[in-house]
Amino acid sequence: MFDIEIVDLEIFCIFVNIKLGETMRAKTTVLRERVQSYVNTADDRLLRLIEALAVSYQEGDKSEQELNDIHKKELDRRLQRYINGKMVFYSREEIDEKLNQMG
């Protein structure tokens, strides 16, 4: 499918996430502007709903913020790969070059 050899799936995911992150920031800006326009024209009922949502979001669920066992095991696995010298690291330039080769 791709004309480059993918040595490590984790590295490939990092490549893709960098490009997706740039796209997501642009979409977030548009979304922020749309939400702001709703707030600017909202009645009291909508503003109370938005406030309740914001408060709930900021408080968050403590269980969601903690690492579960699966995440801890994955982090331990990655740390062990790093300690054993099995991790491969790339510069930003190398990542950009590989992404450009993918098309």
PyMOL CGO cylinders between C-alpha atoms (Angstrom):
from pymol import cmd
from pymol.cgo import CYLINDER

trace = [
    CYLINDER, 0.00, 0.00, 0.00, 2.79, 2.45, 0.93, 0.3, 1, 1, 1, 1, 1, 1,
    CYLINDER, 2.79, 2.45, 0.93, 6.10, 2.67, -0.86, 0.3, 1, 1, 1, 1, 1, 1,
    CYLINDER, 6.10, 2.67, -0.86, 8.10, 2.96, 2.38, 0.3, 1, 1, 1, 1, 1, 1,
    CYLINDER, 8.10, 2.96, 2.38, 8.85, 0.25, 4.85, 0.3, 1, 1, 1, 1, 1, 1,
    CYLINDER, 8.85, 0.25, 4.85, 7.16, 0.81, 8.17, 0.3, 1, 1, 1, 1, 1, 1,
    CYLINDER, 7.16, 0.81, 8.17, 9.56, -0.44, 10.81, 0.3, 1, 1, 1, 1, 1, 1,
    CYLINDER, 9.56, -0.44, 10.81, 7.40, 0.37, 13.77, 0.3, 1, 1, 1, 1, 1, 1,
    CYLINDER, 7.40, 0.37, 13.77, 3.64, 0.96, 13.87, 0.3, 1, 1, 1, 1, 1, 1,
    CYLINDER, 3.64, 0.96, 13.87, 4.07, 3.43, 16.73, 0.3, 1, 1, 1, 1, 1, 1,
    CYLINDER, 4.07, 3.43, 16.73, 6.38, 5.60, 14.61, 0.3, 1, 1, 1, 1, 1, 1,
    CYLINDER, 6.38, 5.60, 14.61, 3.92, 5.49, 11.71, 0.3, 1, 1, 1, 1, 1, 1,
    CYLINDER, 3.92, 5.49, 11.71, 1.13, 6.63, 14.03, 0.3, 1, 1, 1, 1, 1, 1,
    CYLINDER, 1.13, 6.63, 14.03, 3.29, 9.55, 15.18, 0.3, 1, 1, 1, 1, 1, 1,
    CYLINDER, 3.29, 9.55, 15.18, 3.81, 10.57, 11.53, 0.3, 1, 1, 1, 1, 1, 1,
    CYLINDER, 3.81, 10.57, 11.53, 0.09, 10.54, 10.85, 0.3, 1, 1, 1, 1, 1, 1,
    CYLINDER, 0.09, 10.54, 10.85, -0.80, 12.30, 14.10, 0.3, 1, 1, 1, 1, 1, 1,
    CYLINDER, -0.80, 12.30, 14.10, 1.50, 15.23, 13.32, 0.3, 1, 1, 1, 1, 1, 1,
    CYLINDER, 1.50, 15.23, 13.32, -0.28, 15.88, 10.03, 0.3, 1, 1, 1, 1, 1, 1,
    CYLINDER, -0.28, 15.88, 10.03, -3.72, 15.31, 11.57, 0.3, 1, 1, 1, 1, 1, 1,
    CYLINDER, -3.72, 15.31, 11.57, -2.87, 17.68, 14.42, 0.3, 1, 1, 1, 1, 1, 1,
    CYLINDER, -2.87, 17.68, 14.42, -2.29, 20.51, 11.98, 0.3, 1, 1, 1, 1, 1, 1,
    CYLINDER, -2.29, 20.51, 11.98, -5.68, 19.86, 10.35, 0.3, 1, 1, 1, 1, 1, 1,
    CYLINDER, -5.68, 19.86, 10.35, -7.45, 19.56, 13.71, 0.3, 1, 1, 1, 1, 1, 1,
    CYLINDER, -7.45, 19.56, 13.71, -6.12, 22.93, 14.91, 0.3, 1, 1, 1, 1, 1, 1,
    CYLINDER, -6.12, 22.93, 14.91, -7.66, 24.61, 11.86, 0.3, 1, 1, 1, 1, 1, 1,
    CYLINDER, -7.66, 24.61, 11.86, -10.99, 22.84, 12.43, 0.3, 1, 1, 1, 1, 1, 1,
    CYLINDER, -10.99, 22.84, 12.43, -10.92, 23.81, 16.12, 0.3, 1, 1, 1, 1, 1, 1,
    CYLINDER, -10.92, 23.81, 16.12, -10.59, 27.48, 15.18, 0.3, 1, 1, 1, 1, 1, 1,
    CYLINDER, -10.59, 27.48, 15.18, -13.65, 27.26, 12.92, 0.3, 1, 1, 1, 1, 1, 1,
    CYLINDER, -13.65, 27.26, 12.92, -15.62, 25.40, 15.59, 0.3, 1, 1, 1, 1, 1, 1,
    CYLINDER, -15.62, 25.40, 15.59, -14.63, 27.97, 18.23, 0.3, 1, 1, 1, 1, 1, 1,
    CYLINDER, -14.63, 27.97, 18.23, -15.94, 30.76, 16.00, 0.3, 1, 1, 1, 1, 1, 1,
    CYLINDER, -15.94, 30.76, 16.00, -19.25, 28.95, 15.40, 0.3, 1, 1, 1, 1, 1, 1,
    CYLINDER, -19.25, 28.95, 15.40, -19.77, 28.30, 19.11, 0.3, 1, 1, 1, 1, 1, 1,
    CYLINDER, -19.77, 28.30, 19.11, -18.92, 31.92, 19.91, 0.3, 1, 1, 1, 1, 1, 1,
    CYLINDER, -18.92, 31.92, 19.91, -21.60, 33.08, 17.47, 0.3, 1, 1, 1, 1, 1, 1,
    CYLINDER, -21.60, 33.08, 17.47, -24.14, 30.89, 19.31, 0.3, 1, 1, 1, 1, 1, 1,
    CYLINDER, -24.14, 30.89, 19.31, -23.07, 32.38, 22.64, 0.3, 1, 1, 1, 1, 1, 1,
    CYLINDER, -23.07, 32.38, 22.64, -23.32, 35.92, 21.29, 0.3, 1, 1, 1, 1, 1, 1,
    CYLINDER, -23.32, 35.92, 21.29, -26.98, 35.40, 20.30, 0.3, 1, 1, 1, 1, 1, 1,
    CYLINDER, -26.98, 35.40, 20.30, -28.05, 32.97, 23.04, 0.3, 1, 1, 1, 1, 1, 1,
    CYLINDER, -28.05, 32.97, 23.04, -30.97, 33.43, 25.38, 0.3, 1, 1, 1, 1, 1, 1,
    CYLINDER, -30.97, 33.43, 25.38, -30.69, 32.76, 29.14, 0.3, 1, 1, 1, 1, 1, 1,
    CYLINDER, -30.69, 32.76, 29.14, -31.72, 29.09, 28.78, 0.3, 1, 1, 1, 1, 1, 1,
    CYLINDER, -31.72, 29.09, 28.78, -28.98, 28.29, 26.27, 0.3, 1, 1, 1, 1, 1, 1,
    CYLINDER, -28.98, 28.29, 26.27, -26.39, 30.22, 28.28, 0.3, 1, 1, 1, 1, 1, 1,
    CYLINDER, -26.39, 30.22, 28.28, -27.30, 28.22, 31.42, 0.3, 1, 1, 1, 1, 1, 1,
    CYLINDER, -27.30, 28.22, 31.42, -26.93, 24.98, 29.45, 0.3, 1, 1, 1, 1, 1, 1,
    CYLINDER, -26.93, 24.98, 29.45, -23.54, 26.06, 28.08, 0.3, 1, 1, 1, 1, 1, 1,
    CYLINDER, -23.54, 26.06, 28.08, -22.39, 27.08, 31.56, 0.3, 1, 1, 1, 1, 1, 1,
    CYLINDER, -22.39, 27.08, 31.56, -23.46, 23.74, 33.05, 0.3, 1, 1, 1, 1, 1, 1,
    CYLINDER, -23.46, 23.74, 33.05, -21.64, 21.88, 30.28, 0.3, 1, 1, 1, 1, 1, 1,
    CYLINDER, -21.64, 21.88, 30.28, -18.47, 23.95, 30.81, 0.3, 1, 1, 1, 1, 1, 1,
    CYLINDER, -18.47, 23.95, 30.81, -18.50, 23.42, 34.58, 0.3, 1, 1, 1, 1, 1, 1,
    CYLINDER, -18.50, 23.42, 34.58, -19.07, 19.69, 34.15, 0.3, 1, 1, 1, 1, 1, 1,
    CYLINDER, -19.07, 19.69, 34.15, -16.25, 19.49, 31.62, 0.3, 1, 1, 1, 1, 1, 1,
    CYLINDER, -16.25, 19.49, 31.62, -13.82, 21.40, 33.84, 0.3, 1, 1, 1, 1, 1, 1,
    CYLINDER, -13.82, 21.40, 33.84, -14.57, 19.26, 36.87, 0.3, 1, 1, 1, 1, 1, 1,
    CYLINDER, -14.57, 19.26, 36.87, -14.19, 16.10, 34.81, 0.3, 1, 1, 1, 1, 1, 1,
    CYLINDER, -14.19, 16.10, 34.81, -14.48, 12.56, 35.99, 0.3, 1, 1, 1, 1, 1, 1,
    CYLINDER, -14.48, 12.56, 35.99, -11.48, 11.69, 38.16, 0.3, 1, 1, 1, 1, 1, 1,
    CYLINDER, -11.48, 11.69, 38.16, -11.54, 8.09, 36.94, 0.3, 1, 1, 1, 1, 1, 1,
    CYLINDER, -11.54, 8.09, 36.94, -11.09, 9.29, 33.36, 0.3, 1, 1, 1, 1, 1, 1,
    CYLINDER, -11.09, 9.29, 33.36, -8.00, 11.26, 34.33, 0.3, 1, 1, 1, 1, 1, 1,
    CYLINDER, -8.00, 11.26, 34.33, -6.20, 8.33, 35.92, 0.3, 1, 1, 1, 1, 1, 1,
    CYLINDER, -6.20, 8.33, 35.92, -4.27, 5.78, 33.92, 0.3, 1, 1, 1, 1, 1, 1,
    CYLINDER, -4.27, 5.78, 33.92, -5.91, 2.41, 33.78, 0.3, 1, 1, 1, 1, 1, 1,
    CYLINDER, -5.91, 2.41, 33.78, -3.96, -0.87, 33.90, 0.3, 1, 1, 1, 1, 1, 1,
    CYLINDER, -3.96, -0.87, 33.90, -3.90, -1.22, 30.11, 0.3, 1, 1, 1, 1, 1, 1,
    CYLINDER, -3.90, -1.22, 30.11, -2.33, 2.23, 29.70, 0.3, 1, 1, 1, 1, 1, 1,
    CYLINDER, -2.33, 2.23, 29.70, 0.19, 1.54, 32.46, 0.3, 1, 1, 1, 1, 1, 1,
    CYLINDER, 0.19, 1.54, 32.46, 1.21, -1.76, 30.83, 0.3, 1, 1, 1, 1, 1, 1,
    CYLINDER, 1.21, -1.76, 30.83, 1.63, -0.04, 27.46, 0.3, 1, 1, 1, 1, 1, 1,
    CYLINDER, 1.63, -0.04, 27.46, 3.79, 2.71, 28.97, 0.3, 1, 1, 1, 1, 1, 1,
    CYLINDER, 3.79, 2.71, 28.97, 5.88, 0.08, 30.77, 0.3, 1, 1, 1, 1, 1, 1,
    CYLINDER, 5.88, 0.08, 30.77, 6.29, -1.84, 27.50, 0.3, 1, 1, 1, 1, 1, 1,
    CYLINDER, 6.29, -1.84, 27.50, 7.45, 1.30, 25.68, 0.3, 1, 1, 1, 1, 1, 1,
    CYLINDER, 7.45, 1.30, 25.68, 9.81, 2.23, 28.51, 0.3, 1, 1, 1, 1, 1, 1,
    CYLINDER, 9.81, 2.23, 28.51, 11.33, -1.25, 28.38, 0.3, 1, 1, 1, 1, 1, 1,
    CYLINDER, 11.33, -1.25, 28.38, 11.84, -0.95, 24.61, 0.3, 1, 1, 1, 1, 1, 1,
    CYLINDER, 11.84, -0.95, 24.61, 13.58, 2.39, 25.19, 0.3, 1, 1, 1, 1, 1, 1,
    CYLINDER, 13.58, 2.39, 25.19, 15.81, 0.95, 27.93, 0.3, 1, 1, 1, 1, 1, 1,
    CYLINDER, 15.81, 0.95, 27.93, 16.71, -2.01, 25.69, 0.3, 1, 1, 1, 1, 1, 1,
    CYLINDER, 16.71, -2.01, 25.69, 17.62, 0.32, 22.82, 0.3, 1, 1, 1, 1, 1, 1,
    CYLINDER, 17.62, 0.32, 22.82, 14.82, -0.91, 20.56, 0.3, 1, 1, 1, 1, 1, 1,
    CYLINDER, 14.82, -0.91, 20.56, 13.14, 2.46, 20.03, 0.3, 1, 1, 1, 1, 1, 1,
    CYLINDER, 13.14, 2.46, 20.03, 13.82, 4.40, 16.85, 0.3, 1, 1, 1, 1, 1, 1,
    CYLINDER, 13.82, 4.40, 16.85, 13.66, 8.19, 16.92, 0.3, 1, 1, 1, 1, 1, 1,
    CYLINDER, 13.66, 8.19, 16.92, 13.37, 10.59, 14.00, 0.3, 1, 1, 1, 1, 1, 1,
    CYLINDER, 13.37, 10.59, 14.00, 13.86, 14.33, 13.62, 0.3, 1, 1, 1, 1, 1, 1,
    CYLINDER, 13.86, 14.33, 13.62, 11.00, 16.51, 12.44, 0.3, 1, 1, 1, 1, 1, 1,
    CYLINDER, 11.00, 16.51, 12.44, 12.71, 16.80, 9.05, 0.3, 1, 1, 1, 1, 1, 1,
    CYLINDER, 12.71, 16.80, 9.05, 12.92, 13.02, 8.68, 0.3, 1, 1, 1, 1, 1, 1,
    CYLINDER, 12.92, 13.02, 8.68, 9.25, 12.67, 9.57, 0.3, 1, 1, 1, 1, 1, 1,
    CYLINDER, 9.25, 12.67, 9.57, 8.25, 15.34, 7.05, 0.3, 1, 1, 1, 1, 1, 1,
    CYLINDER, 8.25, 15.34, 7.05, 10.34, 13.61, 4.37, 0.3, 1, 1, 1, 1, 1, 1,
    CYLINDER, 10.34, 13.61, 4.37, 8.74, 10.22, 5.03, 0.3, 1, 1, 1, 1, 1, 1,
    CYLINDER, 8.74, 10.22, 5.03, 5.25, 11.76, 4.96, 0.3, 1, 1, 1, 1, 1, 1,
    CYLINDER, 5.25, 11.76, 4.96, 5.98, 13.52, 1.70, 0.3, 1, 1, 1, 1, 1, 1,
    CYLINDER, 5.98, 13.52, 1.70, 7.14, 10.21, 0.21, 0.3, 1, 1, 1, 1, 1, 1,
    CYLINDER, 7.14, 10.21, 0.21, 3.81, 8.67, 1.20, 0.3, 1, 1, 1, 1, 1, 1,
    CYLINDER, 3.81, 8.67, 1.20, 2.00, 11.23, -0.89, 0.3, 1, 1, 1, 1, 1, 1,
]
cmd.load_cgo(trace, "trace")
